[in-house]
Amino acid sequence: MRKVHAGALCRVTAAALFSVGIPLLAAGQASPFLTGATALQSNILAWLTPIAIILVMGLGAMAMANRVSWGWCLAAIVGIAIAFGAPQIVTWVRGMFGV
């Protein structure tokens, strides 16, 4: 009968654990670009929300004083819609081109 060395048994065990653990590590990683882009998007929206509120308040005050160009109001509406709708717009454009 052959005697099994402890070192050989340890290497076989380590190889088995390594082969089982590698796919779990590969599946657990997220794209660092996607993580950074998501963090940047949420940060920009956090800053943009009070700025949009102040912009609308300023336009309202100017409209009450009859000192507003309605082109400014239209530009503000379009800008706010683009800024807050950017994720949906990007998804729509990517869907159009199959990306």
N, C-alpha and C positions, 0 to 999 in steps of 0.2 A: 504494500500500500504506500502511495506517495504522500509525502507530507507537504501541505500547502503553506507557503511562507506568508507571514503577516503583511509583508510589503506588497506582495502580488495581490493579495485580497484587498488591500487598501487602494491600490491603483485601479482595480476593476470597479470598486465601489465609487471612487472619484470620477471615473470615466462615465459610469452610469448616471450619476447625479448631474454631471456636466451636460450630458446629452439630453437629459430631461429638462434642465433649467434654461438652456440657451433659447429655445423657442419662446419661453415665457418672457425672457428679457427682451427679445426682439418685438414681441407683440405689445409690450408695455410702454414702448417709447412713442411719444407724440412728436410731431414735427415742431422743431424750435421756431421756425418761421411762423407757423400758424399760431403758436402760443404767443409769440411777440406781437403779431398783427392783431390778435384778439385783445390783448392788453392795451395796445395803442388805440384801438377803436373805442374801447370802453373809456379810456382816459380822455380822448378827444370829445366824446359825447358828454362826459361829466363836465368838461369845461364849456362846451357849447350850449348846454341847456340854460344856464343863467345868462349867457350873452344873448341868446335868442329872446329870452324873456325881457331883458332890458331894451333890446332893439324894438320889440313890439310895443313896449311901454313908451319909448321915445317917439315912435311913429304915431302912436295914438295921441300923445300930447301935441305933436306938431299938427296933426289933423284937426284937433280941437281948436288950435290957434289959427287954422287955415293957412299954414305955412309949409305944407308938404307937397312935394311933387309926387303924383300918383305912380310915376315910374319907379320911385324909391320903394313904394309899398309892394309893387309887383316884383321888383328885384329881391326884396326881403322875403316874400312868400316863396319865390322860386329857390332862393338860397337855403332857406330853412328846410324846404321839402327835399332838396338834394342832399343836404348835410345829414338829416335824420333818416332819409330813405336810401342812403348809400349801400348798405348791405343787400337790400332787395334789388337795387338797380344793378349791382355787380352780379348777383345771382341770375337776374334776367338776361343780361348781356352774355354771360358765360353760357347760359342755356341756348341762346340764339346761335352761338358759334360751336356748340357741342364740346366745350372745354370742361 
